[in-house]
Amino acid sequence: EKQVSIILQSVQQKDESISVLRSDSIKQCEKQVELSKLLQSAKENSAYMKDGNEQLISQIEILRNENIELISSIDQKQATMDNELEELKALEEDKLRTSNELSQLQLKNAETKWNEETQL
């Protein structure tokens, strides 16, 4: 009977050990499931971020090309404005020269009239 009691006690201890191991094993499995979920979520987030980064890179490239076109357009307009300014300066110089010539002609005309009137 003592031997049976010892065997029974040993079986109970082993049963308790098995229960503890089973419980620990279940906890480990639950942790592994949670880690798997986190890993899957991280993979999805990484894919989402990669896609978002690729879209941003594409948009940046589009904006860069638009900026290049705008700069080119601005340069062309600046060149046109510079040419127009030079033409305006030339016209202003012609106007001033013509005005001076007209004044000289008017002065000569006035001198001629005065000379004619004083000779009479």
Secondary structure, 3 states (H helix, E strand, C coil): CHHHHHHHHHHHHHHHHHHHHHHHHHHHHHHHHHHHHHHHHHHHHHHHHHHHHHHHHHHHHHHHHHHHHHHHHHHHHHHHHHHHHHHHHHHHHHHHHHHHHHHHHHHHHHHHHHHHHHHC
